[in-house]
Amino acid sequence: MTLKGEDIAFEIVSGAPSSALLLLCDHASNRLPERYGDLGLPAAQFRRHIAYDIGARDLTLGLAARLDGTAILTHFSRLLIDPNRGEDDPTLIMKLSDGAVVPGNTRVDEAERAHRIGTYHAPYHAAIRGETNAIEARGRVPIIVSIHSFTPSWRGTARPWHIGLLWDRDDRLVGPMLRALRLIPGVVVGDNEPYSGSLAGDTLNTHATARGLPHVLIEIRQDLVQSKSGVDEWTERLAQVLEPIMKNVSLHPNKT
């Protein structure tokens, strides 16, 4: 399918040809294609985490520039369809998200669901496969890093972590990253917090775990990256942690 204009589902920012780093940003944008209007939601909802991951796009681009990696970022809101879900996941198209009813999603039929998958979800994942294959074709083992952000509190409970690393069975990146981040004074680090990294069909499960590739999903608390200064601080902090680890990561997947 050839996509034009508002239906372009993603962007790719190319890194150095020699780099094995592939950065992903599933929830980079709060944009909706014109045909969907506002899905019946007030504008304020598109400034919330239900529409996108605040700060994640700028952090992804900052890390790509700092580490010479390639970045793939979505061009559509997760309210339209969530690229970090499998095609058969019941939360792929949300009718209710953190207390907000999404009128434009309440009557999505199978034809519309298939259209959103084919126009937005599938092309993004095809791009990830393409870039991963391209890195392998250059004789490198892809290192996949997914960037997300999370709300400072959830249902009235404050979240103490500044950063969380999500993973499932492969800790080649996560193990040394946890150790390095925990050495930074004042930084509270979560191991599979505030979510579990074990979700069948999600982006990293599909493109990294299933292929035996080293990977990590990084969650940053949104209040820490909602300003340029915060993004810059965390870009440099993460770059300093990731750079030496990527150079020494084992190319053999763990079997735990």
C-alpha positions as CSV (number, residue, x, y, z in Angstrom):
1,M,0.0,0.0,0.0
2,T,1.3,3.4,-0.9
3,L,0.5,6.0,1.7
4,K,0.3,9.7,1.1
5,G,-0.1,12.9,3.2
6,E,-2.1,12.4,6.3
7,D,-1.9,8.6,6.0
8,I,1.9,8.4,6.4
9,A,2.1,6.3,9.5
10,F,5.7,6.8,10.6
11,E,9.0,8.6,10.0
12,I,12.5,7.2,9.8
13,V,15.5,9.2,10.9
14,S,18.5,7.4,9.5
15,G,21.6,7.0,11.6
16,A,25.2,6.1,10.7
17,P,25.4,3.1,8.4
18,S,27.8,1.5,10.8
19,S,25.4,1.7,13.8
20,A,23.5,-1.3,15.1
21,L,21.2,0.9,17.2
22,L,17.5,1.1,16.3
23,L,15.4,3.4,18.4
24,L,11.6,3.0,18.4
25,C,8.9,5.5,19.6
26,D,5.5,3.8,19.5
27,H,3.6,6.8,21.0
28,A,5.5,9.7,19.5
29,S,2.5,11.7,18.2
30,N,-0.9,12.9,19.3
31,R,-1.9,13.6,15.7
32,L,-5.1,12.3,14.1
33,P,-5.7,12.1,10.3
34,E,-8.2,14.7,9.2
35,R,-10.9,12.2,8.3
36,Y,-11.1,11.2,12.0
37,G,-11.6,14.8,13.3
38,D,-11.1,14.7,17.0
39,L,-12.8,11.3,17.6
40,G,-15.3,13.3,19.6
41,L,-12.8,14.3,22.3
42,P,-12.1,17.8,23.5
43,A,-8.6,19.2,22.7
44,A,-7.4,18.9,26.3
45,Q,-7.5,15.1,26.0
46,F,-4.9,15.2,23.3
47,R,-2.5,16.9,25.7
48,R,-2.7,13.9,28.0
49,H,-0.9,10.6,28.1
50,I,-4.0,8.8,26.6
51,A,-3.1,10.4,23.2
52,Y,0.7,10.0,23.2
53,D,3.8,9.7,25.4
54,I,4.8,13.2,26.5
55,G,8.5,13.9,25.8
56,A,9.1,10.5,24.2
57,R,9.6,11.9,20.6
58,D,12.1,14.5,21.6
59,L,14.0,12.0,23.8
60,T,14.1,9.5,20.9
61,L,15.4,12.0,18.4
62,G,17.9,13.3,20.9
63,L,19.3,9.8,21.6
64,A,19.4,9.0,17.8
65,A,21.5,12.1,17.2
66,R,23.7,11.6,20.2
67,L,24.4,7.9,19.5
68,D,24.2,7.9,15.7
69,G,21.3,5.4,15.7
70,T,18.3,5.1,13.4
71,A,14.9,6.1,14.8
72,I,11.4,5.1,13.7
73,L,8.6,7.2,15.2
74,T,4.8,7.0,14.7
75,H,2.8,9.8,13.1
76,F,-0.5,9.0,14.7
77,S,-2.1,9.0,18.1
78,R,-2.5,5.9,20.1
79,L,-6.2,6.9,20.4
80,L,-6.6,5.9,16.7
81,I,-4.8,2.6,17.1
82,D,-2.1,1.5,19.5
83,P,1.0,0.3,17.7
84,N,2.4,-1.3,20.9
85,R,-0.4,-3.9,20.8
86,G,-0.8,-7.1,18.8
87,E,-3.5,-7.0,16.1
88,D,-5.7,-9.3,18.1
89,D,-5.3,-7.4,21.4
90,P,-8.6,-6.1,22.8
91,T,-7.0,-2.8,23.8
92,L,-5.7,-2.2,20.2
93,I,-8.5,0.5,19.7
94,M,-9.6,2.0,23.0
95,K,-13.2,2.9,23.6
96,L,-12.4,4.1,27.1
97,S,-8.9,5.3,28.2
98,D,-8.2,6.5,31.7
99,G,-11.7,7.7,32.3
100,A,-12.2,9.3,28.9
101,V,-14.8,7.8,26.6
102,V,-13.6,7.9,23.0
103,P,-16.8,8.4,20.9
104,G,-15.1,7.9,17.6
105,N,-14.0,4.4,18.7
106,T,-17.3,3.2,20.2
107,R,-18.7,1.8,17.0
108,V,-15.6,0.7,15.1
109,D,-16.6,-2.4,13.0
110,E,-14.3,-5.0,11.5
111,A,-13.9,-3.1,8.3
112,E,-12.7,0.0,10.1
113,R,-10.5,-2.0,12.4
114,A,-8.9,-3.6,9.3
115,H,-8.5,-0.2,7.7
116,R,-6.7,1.2,10.7
117,I,-4.4,-1.8,11.0
118,G,-3.6,-1.8,7.3
119,T,-3.0,2.0,7.0
120,Y,-1.3,2.8,10.3
121,H,-0.4,-0.2,12.5
122,A,1.0,-2.6,9.9
123,P,3.2,-0.1,8.0
124,Y,4.9,1.0,11.2
125,H,5.7,-2.6,12.0
126,A,6.8,-3.3,8.5
127,A,9.2,-0.4,8.8
128,I,10.7,-1.8,12.0
129,R,11.2,-5.2,10.2
130,G,12.8,-3.5,7.3
131,E,15.3,-1.5,9.3
132,T,16.1,-4.5,11.5
133,N,16.7,-6.6,8.4
134,A,18.9,-3.8,6.9
135,I,21.1,-3.7,10.0
136,E,21.5,-7.5,9.9
137,A,22.3,-7.3,6.2
138,R,25.2,-5.0,7.0
139,G,26.6,-7.8,9.3
140,R,25.5,-6.3,12.6
141,V,23.2,-7.5,15.4
142,P,20.4,-5.0,15.9
143,I,20.2,-3.4,19.3
144,I,16.6,-2.3,19.8
145,V,15.7,0.5,22.3
146,S,12.1,1.6,22.7
147,I,11.3,4.9,24.3
148,H,8.1,5.6,26.3
149,S,7.0,7.9,29.2
150,F,4.6,7.3,32.1
151,T,2.4,9.5,34.2
152,P,3.7,10.7,37.6
153,S,0.7,9.2,39.3
154,W,-1.9,6.6,38.5
155,R,-5.4,6.5,40.0
156,G,-4.3,8.7,42.9
157,T,-1.1,6.8,43.7
158,A,2.2,8.6,43.1
159,R,4.8,6.7,41.2
160,P,8.3,7.1,42.8
161,W,10.4,6.0,39.9
162,H,12.2,8.5,37.6
163,I,12.9,5.8,35.1
164,G,11.8,2.2,34.6
165,L,13.3,-0.5,32.4
166,L,10.9,-3.1,31.0
167,W,11.9,-6.5,29.8
168,D,10.8,-10.1,29.6
169,R,13.4,-12.9,29.2
170,D,16.5,-11.2,27.8
171,D,18.5,-9.0,30.2
172,R,21.6,-8.4,28.1
173,L,20.9,-4.6,28.0
174,V,18.7,-4.4,31.0
175,G,21.1,-5.9,33.5
176,P,24.0,-3.5,33.0
177,M,21.7,-0.6,32.5
178,L,20.0,-1.2,35.8
179,R,23.4,-1.3,37.5
180,A,24.6,1.9,35.8
181,L,21.4,3.9,36.5
182,R,21.3,2.9,40.1
183,L,24.7,4.5,40.6
184,I,23.4,7.9,39.7
185,P,22.6,9.8,42.9
186,G,19.0,10.6,43.5
187,V,17.6,8.6,40.6
188,V,15.0,6.0,41.5
189,V,15.1,3.2,39.0
190,G,12.3,0.6,38.4
191,D,12.9,-2.9,37.2
192,N,9.7,-3.8,35.2
193,E,8.1,-0.7,36.7
194,P,5.6,0.9,36.3
195,Y,4.6,-2.0,34.0
196,S,5.7,-5.5,33.1
197,G,7.7,-5.9,30.0
198,S,6.1,-9.3,29.3
199,L,3.2,-8.6,26.8
200,A,2.7,-11.0,24.0
201,G,2.4,-9.3,20.7
202,D,3.7,-5.9,21.7
203,T,6.5,-4.1,19.7
204,L,9.5,-5.5,21.5
205,N,8.0,-9.0,21.9
206,T,7.4,-9.1,18.1
207,H,10.6,-7.5,16.9
208,A,13.2,-8.3,19.5
209,T,12.3,-11.1,21.9
210,A,11.0,-13.3,19.1
211,R,14.1,-12.7,17.0
212,G,16.6,-13.1,19.9
213,L,17.8,-9.5,19.6
214,P,19.2,-7.4,22.6
215,H,16.6,-4.8,23.6
216,V,15.1,-2.7,26.3
217,L,12.0,-0.6,26.8
218,I,12.8,2.6,28.6
219,E,10.0,4.4,30.5
220,I,10.7,8.0,31.7
221,R,8.4,9.8,34.1
222,Q,6.6,12.5,32.1
223,D,7.2,15.4,34.4
224,L,10.9,14.9,33.8
225,V,10.8,15.2,30.0
226,Q,8.0,17.7,29.4
227,S,10.6,20.6,29.0
228,K,13.5,20.9,26.6
229,S,15.9,21.1,29.6
230,G,14.5,17.8,30.9
231,V,14.8,16.1,27.6
232,D,18.4,17.3,27.2
233,E,19.3,16.1,30.7
234,W,17.9,12.6,30.2
235,T,19.2,12.3,26.6
236,E,22.7,12.9,27.9
237,R,22.2,10.7,30.9
238,L,20.9,7.8,28.9
239,A,23.5,8.2,26.2
240,Q,26.3,8.0,28.7
241,V,24.8,4.8,30.1
242,L,23.9,3.1,26.8
243,E,27.1,3.9,24.8
244,P,29.5,1.6,26.7
245,I,26.9,-1.1,27.2
246,M,26.1,-1.3,23.5
247,K,29.8,-1.8,22.7
248,N,30.1,-4.7,25.1
249,V,26.6,-6.4,24.8
250,S,26.7,-10.1,24.3
251,L,25.5,-11.2,20.8
252,H,24.1,-14.5,22.2
253,P,20.6,-14.3,23.6
254,N,19.9,-15.4,27.2
255,K,17.9,-18.6,27.5
256,T,16.3,-17.8,30.9
